Amino acid sequence: MGEKQTALEYLNQSLTLFRTLKDRSGKANTFLDRSGEAHILLDIGLVYSDLGEKQKALEYYNQSLTLFRTLKDRSGEANILNSRNQASS
């Protein structure tokens, strides 16, 4: 469980950095910034799912799904839908 908590700490640091970068730029978010943010949210959801915290996992999956849909990233969307299905079962 310690490794998963460490993973969550690193992922949350990464998420904060992605969000800070887009706030500082003063420009519209780039596809790569938002895609990176979506993937980090997915990864956080996966860790919570592994920890058995399904509701928390679903919260992160939903945030990620919103970004993937905004980006029209069908592959990312498919990954999220698959992960949500696994967390729901």
N, C-alpha and C positions, 0 to 999 in steps of 0.2 A: 504494500500500500504506500510505502514511503516514496517509491519511484514514481508512482502516479501523481502523488501530491507535488513532487518536484516538477513533473511534467506540466501540471496545471500552473504552477508558479511561472515557469518559463513561457508557456503559451499566453498567459495573461500579460506578461511583460511585452511579448511580441505584439499582442493586440493593442496595448496602450501605445506602443511605438507607431504602429500603422495609423492609429487614430490621431496621434500627435502630428505625424508628418502631413496628413491631409489638412489638419487645422492650421498649421503654420504656413502652408503653401499659399493660401489665399486664393487658390485656383480650384476649378472643378476637380473632383477626384478623378484620377486616372484609372483606367481599366485595371492595371496591375495592382494599384493600391487597394482597390475595392475587391478584386479577386483574391488578393493575399489575405485581406480581412475575412472574407467569406471562408477561405480554407482554414484559417486559424479558428474561427467559430466552429467549423465542422470538427476539427481536431479536439477542441475543448469538449464538445458534445460526446465524442468517442471516448474520451477519458472518463467522463462522468458515467457513461453507459457501462464501461468496464468496472467502475466502482459500484455499480448497482443503483446509481441515482438516476433512474430513468426519467423522472419529471424534469430534473435539471438538464439532462441531456437533450430532451425534447425542446426546451427553451432555447438552447444554443443552436440546435438544428433549425428551428424556425427562423432565427435571426439570419443564419447562413442561407437558408432557402430564399428569403426575401432578397438578399443581395444577389444570389445567383440568377434569380428571375429578372431582377433589374438589369443585370449585365447580359441577359439573354444567353447565359452559359448553360446549355442543355446538359452537358456532361456533369457539371457540378450539381445541377438540379437533380439529375438521376442518382448521383451518389447520395445526396441528402435524403431523397425519398426512400432509398434502400436502407439507409441508416435509421431513419424514423420508423420504418416498418420493423426493423430488428428490435428497436428500443420499445416498441409497443407490444411486442409479443412476449 
